[in-house]
């Protein structure tokens, strides 16, 4: 009985370790979402909506970020019109993502 209880405690302790900043995949995903939001906001400002709606160039179709080092990321972006852009992003200590 004590052995099962001890095993359960060990499993719970191991499961709780390292939960502070999330897994690298989760962190990269949240960086990608933040970069997408910032890029689309900037694109909408530079190319405002027309009567026909927004142009494909104002939307991010696909984004993939990879860690360069620590909290610095390199992101490959494909816009709605097929144009490619590469941007850098950095995650600040407060969790805010800065593009550029």
C-alpha positions as CSV (number, residue, x, y, z in Angstrom):
1,X,0.0,0.0,0.0
2,X,2.8,2.5,0.9
3,X,4.7,1.6,-2.2
4,X,1.7,2.5,-4.5
5,X,1.1,5.8,-2.5
6,X,4.8,6.7,-2.9
7,X,4.7,5.9,-6.6
8,X,1.6,8.1,-7.1
9,X,3.4,11.0,-5.3
10,X,6.5,10.6,-7.4
11,X,4.4,10.6,-10.6
12,X,2.5,13.8,-9.5
13,X,5.8,15.5,-8.6
14,X,7.3,14.7,-12.0
15,X,4.2,15.8,-13.8
16,X,4.3,19.2,-12.1
17,X,8.0,19.9,-12.8
18,X,8.9,22.3,-15.5
19,X,5.5,23.8,-16.0
20,X,6.6,27.4,-15.8
21,X,7.2,28.4,-19.4
22,X,5.5,25.5,-21.1
23,X,6.9,23.1,-23.6
24,X,9.1,24.5,-26.5
25,X,6.3,23.5,-29.0
26,X,3.7,25.4,-27.0
27,X,5.9,28.4,-26.6
28,X,6.7,28.5,-30.4
29,X,3.0,28.2,-31.1
30,X,2.1,31.2,-28.9
31,X,5.0,33.2,-30.5
32,X,3.6,32.3,-34.0
33,X,0.1,33.5,-32.9
34,X,1.5,36.8,-31.6
35,X,3.6,37.4,-34.7
36,X,0.6,36.7,-36.9
37,X,-1.6,39.2,-35.0
38,X,1.1,41.9,-35.1
39,X,1.8,41.4,-38.8
40,X,-1.9,41.4,-39.8
41,X,-2.5,44.5,-37.7
42,X,0.4,46.2,-39.5
43,X,-0.8,45.0,-42.9
44,X,-4.3,46.2,-42.3
45,X,-3.1,49.6,-41.3
46,X,-0.9,50.0,-44.4
47,X,-3.5,48.6,-46.8
48,X,-7.0,49.5,-45.4
49,X,-10.1,47.6,-46.2
50,X,-12.0,48.5,-49.4
51,X,-15.6,48.1,-50.3
52,X,-14.8,44.7,-51.7
53,X,-13.3,43.6,-48.4
54,X,-9.7,43.1,-47.3
55,X,-7.1,42.1,-49.8
56,X,-5.2,38.8,-49.5
57,X,-2.0,40.6,-48.8
58,X,-3.4,41.8,-45.5
59,X,-3.7,38.2,-44.2
60,X,-1.1,35.7,-43.0
61,X,-1.9,32.3,-44.7
62,X,0.9,30.3,-43.0
63,X,3.6,30.9,-40.4
64,X,6.4,28.8,-39.0
65,X,8.7,30.0,-36.3
66,X,11.8,28.3,-35.1
67,X,14.0,29.1,-32.1
68,X,17.3,30.8,-33.0
69,X,18.5,31.1,-29.4
70,X,16.9,31.4,-26.0
71,X,13.8,33.6,-26.6
72,X,14.7,34.7,-30.1
73,X,12.8,33.3,-33.1
74,X,13.0,33.3,-36.8
75,X,9.7,33.1,-38.6
76,X,8.9,32.3,-42.2
77,X,5.6,33.9,-43.2
78,X,3.4,33.3,-46.3
79,X,0.9,36.0,-47.0
80,X,-2.6,35.5,-48.5
81,X,-1.3,36.5,-51.9
82,X,1.6,33.9,-51.8
83,X,4.3,36.4,-51.0
84,X,7.0,35.2,-48.6
85,X,8.5,37.2,-45.7
86,X,11.1,36.3,-43.0
87,X,10.8,38.1,-39.7
88,X,12.5,37.8,-36.4
89,X,10.7,37.9,-33.1
90,X,11.8,38.0,-29.5
91,X,9.9,37.0,-26.4
92,X,10.4,39.6,-23.6
93,X,10.7,38.6,-20.0
94,X,7.1,39.7,-19.4
95,X,5.9,37.3,-22.1
96,X,5.2,40.0,-24.7
97,X,6.4,39.2,-28.2
98,X,8.2,41.9,-30.2
99,X,8.5,41.5,-34.0
100,X,11.5,43.1,-35.9
